[in-house]
Amino acid sequence: MTTTRDKTGILSKHGLTTAASALVLASAALLTQPALAEEAAPEPAEEGLTIFGGELSGNVGFFTDYIYRGVTQTDNEAAIQGGIDWAHPTGFYVGAWGSNVDFNDGDQASLEVDGYFGFANSIDSLPELSYDVGFLYYWYPGATENLDYDFLELYGSLGYDFDFASASIGLAWSPEFFGDTGDAFYYQLGVEVPLPYDVTISGGYNFQEFDEGAQDDYSDWNIGLGYTLYGLDLSLVYSETVDLGTSDNEALTFGVGYAF
């Protein structure tokens, strides 16, 4: 999964409560995250371990920042992340993913652990069209219960492979978002284009909406390059938020990942 998921301490700078601020920062980074948590299930390695009829795979990575929905989750510091996934040929998958976090909340939370399951496949009559639906739970062990950091999301996305490029649209919904802020929706648009020498360029535009004005809505966008060298997945991503109400709204993140 990419390292682009969201939440943190800049919350207080734009009128958010400590808990709500941490949530916005946390939700700003997934399917990334790397983030539909990115978006939630990372692509499996080319060769994995077959167990119970499905493929077991893992991933680990180092990133100069953890950006979730446009917002740093590590106070602009480095992140070490990793996950494990099991995918069945029918399209069902289940997995877990984790990263260090820093919300400037007095070390209430220093770790994020995400668990998810869903179903991803292509359309038989139109194999270029793919879909992914599932549930994702964000857990912050160590954070006191009254902060209400933990939350659940339902996500879905559609992708289309045009051969020369691929595009996707996605939506994530939480009935009680990070920091007990109520309904929240995250809308996503993305595109990826292969370039010569096995380089890929990708970009996305996204919008975070909070129900009934619990928080200020904002958008984020990103553009990045990817390249695989000796089995290592290298990435360089520029991201920026719009209307978030803080000067700390842009980041250039470098990452090195390995899938196995």
Backbone bond lengths (Angstrom), bond angles and torsions (degrees), N, CA, C in turn:
res aa  C-N    CA-C-N  psi(-1)  N-CA   C-N-CA  omega(-1)  CA-C   N-CA-C  phi
1 M - - - 1.442 - - 1.481 108.46 -
2 T 1.253 115.23 148.31 1.443 118.07 -175.30 1.505 108.77 -75.87
3 T 1.341 115.29 161.37 1.435 115.63 -179.62 1.489 110.80 -95.50
4 T 1.242 115.88 63.66 1.450 118.79 175.08 1.519 110.81 -137.64
5 R 1.308 119.45 77.08 1.468 124.77 175.64 1.538 112.03 -116.90
6 D 1.591 141.79 -165.72 1.495 132.10 -177.17 1.524 123.24 -149.72
7 K 1.614 121.44 155.62 1.501 128.43 164.64 1.544 119.12 164.53
8 T 1.424 155.15 150.91 1.490 140.11 140.23 1.504 121.50 173.29
9 G 1.382 115.10 -160.56 1.444 122.95 -168.53 1.504 115.13 -63.36
10 I 1.324 119.91 -16.65 1.456 120.48 177.89 1.516 110.04 -70.38
11 L 1.313 116.49 -4.49 1.456 122.12 -179.50 1.510 110.23 -55.78
12 S 1.320 115.83 -46.81 1.455 119.59 -176.52 1.519 111.24 -64.92
13 K 1.332 117.33 -22.60 1.460 120.69 -178.67 1.518 112.30 -73.09
14 H 1.337 118.03 -21.18 1.444 118.13 177.37 1.525 112.00 -121.20
15 G 1.330 115.67 36.99 1.445 120.14 170.17 1.505 115.52 79.17
16 L 1.341 118.00 16.13 1.455 120.41 178.97 1.521 109.08 -93.75
17 T 1.320 115.84 152.49 1.451 119.02 171.71 1.518 108.29 -69.95
18 T 1.317 118.06 163.18 1.458 120.27 -178.35 1.518 111.45 -56.42
19 A 1.314 116.96 -46.11 1.458 119.98 -178.96 1.517 110.63 -66.97
20 A 1.314 116.95 -44.53 1.459 119.69 -178.21 1.504 110.00 -65.31
21 S 1.329 117.06 -37.77 1.448 120.54 179.78 1.509 110.43 -62.78
22 A 1.307 115.52 -45.49 1.458 118.39 179.60 1.504 110.25 -59.39
23 L 1.294 116.42 -37.44 1.474 120.22 -179.13 1.510 110.94 -65.77
24 V 1.336 116.81 -47.29 1.470 119.75 -178.24 1.511 109.22 -59.94
25 L 1.309 116.39 -41.50 1.452 118.42 179.73 1.509 109.46 -66.21
26 A 1.307 116.06 -40.87 1.456 118.76 -178.94 1.501 110.23 -65.75
27 S 1.318 118.01 -40.37 1.452 119.84 -177.27 1.502 111.89 -76.94
28 A 1.313 117.42 -13.77 1.453 119.06 -178.79 1.505 113.51 -74.47
29 A 1.281 123.54 -13.39 1.469 123.13 -174.92 1.499 115.63 -80.25
30 L 3.643 142.09 -112.45 1.408 155.66 71.84 1.255 88.65 150.25
31 L 1.288 123.01 -131.98 1.035 127.40 -122.63 1.191 71.94 -69.32
32 T 2.297 148.98 66.74 0.695 138.03 88.30 0.463 174.98 16.09
33 Q 2.263 82.24 -148.59 0.799 110.16 119.36 0.721 90.52 29.27
34 P 1.455 136.39 89.28 1.154 72.51 174.95 1.221 85.13 14.30
35 A 2.628 161.13 159.28 0.842 179.40 75.02 0.977 133.83 -44.20
36 L 3.732 138.80 -114.80 1.414 103.93 -171.13 1.512 105.68 -47.10
37 A 3.002 74.22 82.61 1.339 88.04 161.64 1.321 95.22 -6.57
38 E 3.275 81.04 41.55 1.170 96.54 159.16 0.253 92.67 46.30
39 E 4.390 143.37 -165.03 1.469 13.72 70.99 1.496 109.34 141.01
40 A 1.272 112.97 -23.21 1.445 113.39 -179.72 1.504 112.76 -88.62
41 A 1.281 118.77 -38.61 1.462 119.93 -176.26 1.516 110.98 -95.09
42 P 1.356 117.29 122.79 1.449 120.57 178.38 1.519 111.88 -68.52
43 E 1.300 116.28 155.58 1.458 119.44 177.27 1.522 109.49 -69.61
44 P 1.309 118.94 134.53 1.461 120.91 -178.70 1.512 111.68 -70.69
45 A 1.313 115.70 158.30 1.457 120.27 176.13 1.524 109.12 -67.14
46 E 1.320 115.63 161.61 1.459 119.49 -177.78 1.519 111.14 -62.96
47 E 1.327 117.21 -33.95 1.452 121.00 178.62 1.519 108.15 -126.73
48 G 1.319 117.49 122.44 1.443 121.04 -179.65 1.514 110.56 -129.78
49 L 1.315 115.35 -179.68 1.451 122.03 179.49 1.525 109.01 -90.78
50 T 1.327 116.98 124.38 1.460 121.00 179.07 1.521 109.75 -84.67
51 I 1.342 115.28 125.27 1.452 120.28 -179.55 1.528 108.46 -147.30
52 F 1.330 117.09 133.66 1.471 122.76 -177.58 1.527 111.49 52.45
53 G 1.324 116.18 37.16 1.453 120.91 176.64 1.505 115.62 79.23
54 G 1.328 117.93 1.36 1.463 121.68 179.56 1.515 111.34 -126.26
55 E 1.332 115.61 173.71 1.462 120.44 -177.54 1.526 111.17 -101.76
56 L 1.320 115.45 127.98 1.457 122.31 177.09 1.519 108.54 -97.92
57 S 1.312 117.53 127.71 1.456 121.36 -178.77 1.523 109.92 -141.48
58 G 1.304 116.06 165.83 1.460 120.79 -179.56 1.509 111.61 -142.60
59 N 1.303 115.83 169.00 1.464 121.39 177.82 1.514 109.88 -152.50
60 V 1.318 116.05 149.71 1.456 122.23 177.87 1.519 107.60 -145.37
61 G 1.319 117.10 148.73 1.450 118.68 -177.71 1.521 112.99 -159.47
62 F 1.324 114.60 158.65 1.469 122.62 174.53 1.519 107.28 -120.63
63 F 1.346 116.17 132.64 1.453 121.02 -178.15 1.524 109.75 -135.02
64 T 1.306 116.68 144.31 1.466 120.48 -178.11 1.517 112.71 -72.12
65 D 1.316 117.84 -11.26 1.462 123.26 174.91 1.526 107.25 -161.89
66 Y 1.321 116.13 158.02 1.462 120.79 174.73 1.525 106.61 -112.16
67 I 1.333 115.50 105.02 1.454 121.47 -177.87 1.519 109.17 -103.91
68 Y 1.338 115.16 123.03 1.462 120.70 178.69 1.522 108.25 -122.70
69 R 1.336 115.20 115.27 1.455 121.02 -178.89 1.527 111.53 51.08
70 G 1.323 114.46 43.96 1.455 121.19 174.42 1.507 115.81 87.22
71 V 1.333 118.87 -1.81 1.468 121.44 -173.93 1.525 110.66 -124.37
72 T 1.339 115.73 138.51 1.464 119.53 178.64 1.520 110.64 -67.72
73 Q 1.319 115.93 137.66 1.459 122.08 175.62 1.520 111.97 -105.23
74 T 1.331 116.00 -0.96 1.466 120.50 -176.17 1.525 111.79 -126.87
75 D 1.337 117.87 23.83 1.459 122.32 179.70 1.529 111.18 55.67
76 N 1.351 114.74 41.65 1.475 122.86 179.04 1.523 113.66 64.75
77 E 1.316 117.10 22.38 1.458 121.51 177.66 1.528 109.65 -109.18
78 A 1.331 115.97 173.52 1.467 122.41 -174.99 1.528 112.18 -70.56
79 A 1.330 115.49 158.22 1.459 121.59 179.10 1.518 110.10 -134.95
80 I 1.315 115.00 140.52 1.461 122.65 171.37 1.524 106.83 -110.74
81 Q 1.325 116.20 126.44 1.456 120.73 -172.49 1.521 110.94 -133.30
82 G 1.303 115.79 156.48 1.456 119.24 178.25 1.509 111.30 -167.42
83 G 1.329 115.62 158.69 1.445 119.38 -179.64 1.511 112.47 -155.99
84 I 1.324 115.31 168.95 1.451 121.68 177.42 1.526 107.75 -137.69
85 D 1.334 116.90 141.01 1.458 121.91 -175.02 1.527 111.05 -138.54
86 W 1.330 114.09 148.60 1.459 120.99 172.65 1.524 107.25 -126.94
87 A 1.341 116.80 126.03 1.460 121.82 -177.02 1.521 110.18 -127.40
88 H 1.320 115.88 130.52 1.460 122.18 179.68 1.528 109.60 -97.25
89 P 1.344 118.65 150.03 1.473 120.85 179.13 1.531 114.10 -56.35
90 T 1.341 117.76 -23.48 1.461 119.93 178.35 1.526 112.44 -70.22
91 G 1.335 115.98 -16.70 1.459 120.23 -177.95 1.517 113.37 111.51
92 F 1.329 117.88 -11.63 1.464 120.28 178.20 1.525 109.77 -72.69
93 Y 1.331 116.56 139.17 1.458 120.57 177.67 1.530 109.69 -143.35
94 V 1.314 114.99 157.53 1.457 122.41 176.55 1.521 107.43 -147.27
95 G 1.318 116.73 146.41 1.456 117.85 -178.11 1.513 113.04 -167.52
96 A 1.334 114.11 176.98 1.459 121.96 177.48 1.517 108.55 -143.11
97 W 1.327 116.14 149.75 1.460 121.75 -175.95 1.515 108.38 -147.11
98 G 1.341 117.24 145.54 1.455 119.62 -178.86 1.509 113.29 -142.75
99 S 1.342 115.73 157.73 1.458 122.48 178.95 1.524 109.29 -156.13
100 N 1.320 116.91 151.91 1.452 120.06 168.81 1.526 108.86 -72.84
101 V 1.337 116.82 149.55 1.461 122.90 178.51 1.528 109.21 -138.10
102 D 1.323 115.82 161.04 1.466 122.32 175.58 1.524 107.71 -150.97
103 F 1.340 116.51 107.02 1.454 122.00 -177.28 1.529 112.50 -101.66
104 N 1.353 117.33 10.50 1.465 120.65 -175.75 1.529 111.23 53.95
105 D 1.314 115.49 44.02 1.464 121.28 -177.19 1.523 111.62 -115.00
106 G 1.336 116.40 26.48 1.455 119.25 -178.52 1.515 112.29 75.41
107 D 1.333 116.15 30.54 1.470 122.08 179.35 1.524 112.70 61.10
108 Q 1.337 116.51 30.95 1.463 119.55 173.64 1.529 110.06 -63.46
109 A 1.327 115.26 -37.52 1.466 119.82 178.84 1.516 108.64 -134.10
110 S 1.310 116.34 129.48 1.470 121.25 176.87 1.521 110.90 -124.91
111 L 1.336 116.98 -0.54 1.457 121.58 -176.48 1.519 110.09 -142.72
112 E 1.325 115.73 139.61 1.464 122.38 171.78 1.520 108.31 -117.53
113 V 1.310 116.70 130.70 1.457 122.16 176.76 1.527 107.63 -126.41
114 D 1.323 116.64 122.72 1.457 122.10 -179.10 1.524 110.11 -111.37
115 G 1.315 116.23 132.03 1.458 121.60 173.14 1.518 108.53 -115.89
116 Y 1.315 118.08 141.57 1.463 120.30 -176.35 1.521 110.87 -152.50
117 F 1.337 114.31 158.25 1.460 120.73 171.04 1.521 106.90 -152.18
118 G 1.321 115.31 154.76 1.454 118.91 -178.36 1.507 112.18 -175.29
119 F 1.311 114.25 -166.08 1.454 121.27 -178.22 1.522 107.91 -138.73
120 A 1.332 116.90 125.84 1.466 122.43 -178.68 1.518 108.91 -134.72
121 N 1.324 116.60 132.90 1.450 120.36 -179.24 1.523 109.09 -164.50
122 S 1.314 115.98 179.54 1.464 121.36 175.27 1.526 109.08 -110.21
123 I 1.329 115.97 165.14 1.454 121.89 179.18 1.533 109.32 -83.83
124 D 1.345 117.49 127.25 1.468 121.02 -175.94 1.528 112.32 -56.63
125 S 1.326 116.52 -45.27 1.462 120.03 -177.14 1.527 112.90 -79.07
126 L 1.342 116.71 -11.78 1.462 121.54 -179.89 1.529 108.17 -145.51
127 P 1.338 117.18 77.21 1.466 120.67 -172.76 1.522 114.51 -61.36
128 E 1.333 117.50 -17.70 1.464 119.58 177.93 1.534 112.16 -70.82
129 L 1.341 115.80 -18.75 1.465 121.06 -177.98 1.525 109.82 -98.22
130 S 1.308 116.36 126.36 1.464 121.34 -179.47 1.523 110.03 -125.52
131 Y 1.321 115.71 161.53 1.455 120.40 179.52 1.525 109.93 -142.94
132 D 1.326 115.62 160.98 1.457 122.00 -179.48 1.522 107.94 -152.29
133 V 1.323 118.31 122.80 1.462 122.81 176.72 1.521 108.12 -132.83
134 G 1.334 116.29 146.04 1.452 117.98 179.99 1.516 113.45 -178.92
135 F 1.329 114.35 -177.06 1.457 123.04 178.23 1.521 108.94 -118.61
136 L 1.331 115.97 144.07 1.461 122.37 -179.09 1.524 108.90 -135.90
137 Y 1.342 116.31 129.64 1.461 120.42 178.62 1.524 109.52 -116.57
138 Y 1.327 116.35 125.16 1.460 123.11 177.99 1.529 108.43 -96.11
139 W 1.326 116.52 124.71 1.462 121.30 -178.37 1.522 108.77 -126.20
140 Y 1.359 115.62 133.16 1.464 121.93 -179.25 1.523 108.86 -121.09
141 P 1.329 117.01 83.82 1.467 119.97 -178.01 1.529 110.41 -61.91
142 G 1.326 115.82 139.50 1.456 120.61 179.70 1.513 113.23 100.03
143 A 1.333 117.94 -23.85 1.462 120.89 178.62 1.530 109.65 -76.81
144 T 1.318 117.15 136.57 1.454 120.28 179.86 1.530 110.47 -64.56
145 E 1.325 115.74 149.24 1.463 121.48 -172.90 1.520 112.73 -61.47
146 N 1.346 117.40 -33.21 1.462 119.29 -176.34 1.527 113.11 -70.34
147 L 1.330 118.11 -11.29 1.464 120.56 176.45 1.529 111.56 -76.79
148 D 1.331 117.17 -22.78 1.466 122.29 178.09 1.519 112.46 55.77
149 Y 1.336 116.76 44.57 1.462 120.33 178.38 1.528 112.23 -72.03
150 D 1.321 117.18 -40.52 1.470 121.17 -174.05 1.530 110.41 -66.48
151 F 1.331 116.39 140.30 1.461 119.14 177.48 1.524 111.10 -158.29
152 L 1.341 114.28 164.18 1.462 122.87 -177.69 1.517 109.72 -114.05
153 E 1.343 116.88 142.69 1.457 122.17 174.58 1.517 110.66 -129.34
154 L 1.303 115.56 144.27 1.458 123.86 169.01 1.527 106.70 -106.89
155 Y 1.331 117.98 129.59 1.455 120.39 -176.09 1.528 111.10 -131.19
156 G 1.318 114.01 156.94 1.455 120.62 176.11 1.524 109.85 -155.56
157 S 1.328 116.47 149.60 1.463 119.80 179.37 1.522 110.30 -152.75
158 L 1.332 114.52 156.62 1.455 123.19 174.21 1.522 108.22 -125.79
159 G 1.319 116.10 139.53 1.460 120.77 178.30 1.514 110.91 -132.03
160 Y 1.323 115.59 150.20 1.463 120.11 178.64 1.517 109.16 -136.28
161 D 1.338 115.39 130.78 1.458 122.11 -179.58 1.525 109.13 -99.15
162 F 1.337 115.84 111.10 1.465 121.28 179.47 1.528 111.98 -90.01
163 D 1.308 117.64 6.18 1.457 125.27 -177.24 1.528 111.05 80.20
164 F 1.330 117.71 -55.84 1.454 120.94 178.93 1.534 111.37 -81.79
165 A 1.332 117.33 -13.69 1.460 123.92 179.79 1.520 108.51 -166.28
166 S 1.309 116.59 162.72 1.460 121.48 174.51 1.524 108.61 -129.95
167 A 1.333 116.06 146.85 1.461 121.77 -178.39 1.513 109.68 -132.10
168 S 1.327 116.08 155.58 1.460 120.09 -179.10 1.521 110.55 -148.54
169 I 1.329 115.03 152.93 1.457 122.63 171.04 1.517 107.28 -129.84
170 G 1.331 116.87 147.48 1.454 119.22 -177.28 1.515 112.40 -151.05
171 L 1.312 115.99 160.70 1.458 122.79 178.24 1.524 108.67 -144.74
172 A 1.331 115.59 133.01 1.462 121.56 173.90 1.526 108.38 -122.84
173 W 1.328 116.46 137.92 1.462 120.98 -179.28 1.521 109.76 -132.47
174 S 1.327 115.09 133.96 1.454 121.15 174.80 1.526 108.88 -121.04
175 P 1.336 118.31 129.47 1.466 120.39 178.49 1.521 112.48 -73.70
176 E 1.331 117.09 -20.33 1.465 122.60 178.74 1.515 107.56 -151.13
177 F 1.324 114.93 90.33 1.458 121.22 -171.14 1.536 111.44 -71.28
178 F 1.289 113.95 172.70 1.460 123.79 179.62 1.534 110.68 -45.49
179 G 1.326 115.79 133.36 1.456 119.67 177.76 1.505 113.91 76.60
180 D 1.344 117.48 18.89 1.459 122.20 176.82 1.526 111.07 59.38
181 T 1.357 116.06 47.76 1.465 120.92 -177.62 1.525 113.31 -99.69
182 G 1.317 118.31 8.70 1.452 120.79 176.95 1.513 113.44 80.02
183 D 1.346 115.75 -160.16 1.467 121.28 -178.50 1.516 111.38 -57.02
184 A 1.338 115.59 138.87 1.462 120.87 176.13 1.521 108.62 -146.20
185 F 1.325 116.21 139.86 1.459 122.99 -179.39 1.528 109.10 -123.76
186 Y 1.335 115.43 140.95 1.463 120.61 176.66 1.517 108.25 -128.07
187 Y 1.345 116.92 115.48 1.455 123.30 -177.52 1.524 109.12 -101.52
188 Q 1.336 117.08 137.59 1.464 120.67 -173.54 1.519 112.45 -132.81
189 L 1.317 115.22 140.36 1.463 123.60 170.53 1.522 107.52 -130.22
190 G 1.336 117.15 134.83 1.452 119.66 -178.68 1.511 112.47 -145.83
191 V 1.332 115.37 155.04 1.461 120.96 177.28 1.525 108.33 -145.93
192 E 1.333 116.10 146.16 1.467 121.59 177.89 1.522 108.85 -137.09
193 V 1.320 115.64 133.12 1.464 121.25 -176.57 1.530 109.38 -127.54
194 P 1.341 118.14 124.45 1.467 119.81 175.63 1.531 110.36 -74.45
195 L 1.322 115.90 138.90 1.456 122.43 178.91 1.523 109.17 -114.77
196 P 1.324 118.02 169.36 1.466 119.90 175.90 1.530 112.01 -58.32
197 Y 1.327 115.72 157.83 1.467 123.41 178.36 1.534 112.09 64.02
198 D 1.340 115.89 30.80 1.466 121.88 174.46 1.526 113.76 62.45
199 V 1.304 117.39 23.54 1.466 121.95 174.15 1.529 108.10 -90.82
200 T 1.313 117.56 143.38 1.466 121.43 174.36 1.521 109.18 -120.14
201 I 1.320 116.07 145.53 1.458 121.79 173.59 1.517 107.33 -119.80
202 S 1.315 116.88 136.21 1.456 120.94 -177.62 1.519 109.73 -137.60
203 G 1.311 115.37 156.20 1.452 120.17 178.47 1.511 110.32 -153.10
204 G 1.323 115.63 160.20 1.450 119.50 -179.72 1.516 112.14 -155.28
205 Y 1.317 115.42 151.60 1.468 121.77 173.58 1.519 107.12 -129.94
206 N 1.342 116.01 131.94 1.453 120.75 -171.87 1.530 110.70 -137.53
207 F 1.315 116.22 158.23 1.460 121.03 -179.14 1.520 109.66 -137.25
208 Q 1.345 115.81 126.30 1.462 122.11 177.82 1.525 109.23 -102.39
209 E 1.333 115.99 121.38 1.460 121.37 -177.68 1.524 110.44 -120.02
210 F 1.334 116.04 132.11 1.455 121.92 177.28 1.521 109.71 -108.77
211 D 1.310 116.27 134.92 1.455 120.69 -176.40 1.522 111.46 -71.67
212 E 1.311 115.97 139.17 1.465 123.74 173.26 1.521 112.84 56.95
213 G 1.331 116.92 32.07 1.462 120.79 173.47 1.509 115.43 66.23
214 A 1.361 117.50 25.49 1.465 119.80 179.23 1.520 110.93 -59.98
215 Q 1.329 117.05 -34.57 1.453 123.96 174.52 1.522 107.16 -142.16
216 D 1.321 116.36 166.58 1.457 120.44 176.38 1.524 109.82 -74.36
217 D 1.331 116.99 130.55 1.461 121.01 174.69 1.520 109.63 -66.73
218 Y 1.338 116.27 152.15 1.458 120.06 177.15 1.522 109.31 -154.18
219 S 1.327 115.75 166.88 1.464 121.09 177.23 1.516 109.21 -123.58
220 D 1.323 115.81 160.40 1.463 120.95 174.91 1.522 108.96 -142.90
221 W 1.318 115.86 154.16 1.460 120.85 177.86 1.517 108.91 -140.66
222 N 1.324 116.05 160.01 1.458 120.51 -178.91 1.520 109.97 -152.15
223 I 1.314 115.16 156.04 1.457 122.46 173.67 1.526 107.23 -145.31
224 G 1.329 116.51 138.98 1.453 118.39 -174.92 1.515 113.61 -153.31
225 L 1.319 114.32 166.60 1.461 123.33 177.41 1.523 108.87 -119.83
226 G 1.336 116.25 144.59 1.451 120.85 177.64 1.516 111.15 -133.78
227 Y 1.341 115.73 145.95 1.464 120.24 -179.91 1.528 108.19 -156.24
228 T 1.317 116.83 139.66 1.462 121.70 177.71 1.516 109.96 -105.26
229 L 1.326 115.92 124.56 1.459 122.27 -177.18 1.523 109.32 -130.94
230 Y 1.344 116.21 117.93 1.461 121.64 -179.24 1.534 111.83 51.95
231 G 1.320 115.93 40.49 1.454 120.64 177.29 1.514 114.72 82.98
232 L 1.327 118.23 -2.24 1.453 122.14 178.76 1.524 109.90 -99.53
233 D 1.323 117.16 132.40 1.456 122.14 179.31 1.528 109.07 -91.59
234 L 1.325 116.28 109.83 1.460 122.14 -179.14 1.526 109.77 -96.91
235 S 1.322 117.39 139.70 1.457 120.79 179.90 1.525 110.49 -142.05
236 L 1.323 114.97 146.43 1.461 122.54 175.09 1.521 106.48 -136.68
237 V 1.336 117.00 115.71 1.464 121.48 -171.82 1.522 110.82 -129.48
238 Y 1.338 115.64 130.33 1.464 121.27 171.88 1.519 107.41 -103.77
239 S 1.330 116.37 130.92 1.461 120.84 179.84 1.524 109.81 -133.92
240 E 1.329 114.86 152.54 1.466 119.93 -178.79 1.524 109.52 -151.75
241 T 1.316 116.10 144.25 1.456 121.27 175.47 1.528 109.74 -104.75
242 V 1.330 115.32 154.50 1.458 122.18 179.47 1.531 107.99 -126.08
243 D 1.344 116.62 133.44 1.467 122.98 178.00 1.524 112.87 65.57
244 L 1.331 117.17 28.96 1.463 119.39 178.17 1.523 110.97 -86.99
245 G 1.342 117.01 -17.29 1.456 120.03 175.60 1.511 113.61 82.26
246 T 1.315 118.29 27.91 1.459 121.54 177.49 1.512 109.21 -146.04
247 S 1.328 116.84 151.20 1.463 120.38 178.90 1.526 111.39 -77.33
248 D 1.331 116.79 -17.56 1.466 121.97 -178.79 1.527 108.68 -86.99
249 N 1.350 116.36 68.77 1.463 118.74 -169.11 1.522 113.89 -124.71
250 E 1.323 118.16 16.25 1.453 119.67 177.97 1.522 109.65 -144.50
251 A 1.343 115.27 152.44 1.461 119.75 -177.33 1.529 109.98 -154.08
252 L 1.318 115.61 146.78 1.454 123.23 171.55 1.523 106.86 -118.29
253 T 1.328 116.28 112.88 1.455 121.21 -170.98 1.523 111.11 -116.07
254 F 1.313 115.61 131.39 1.467 122.50 175.72 1.521 108.51 -109.04
255 G 1.338 116.00 138.63 1.449 119.24 -179.54 1.508 112.82 -139.11
256 V 1.326 114.96 151.08 1.473 122.93 174.30 1.523 106.66 -129.51
257 G 1.324 116.49 120.56 1.444 120.80 -178.80 1.512 112.89 -127.16
258 Y 1.317 115.36 159.41 1.455 120.46 178.35 1.523 108.85 -141.06
259 A 1.327 116.79 129.21 1.460 122.24 178.33 1.519 109.42 -108.10
260 F 1.327 116.55 140.66 1.462 120.38 -177.48 1.521 110.86 -144.50
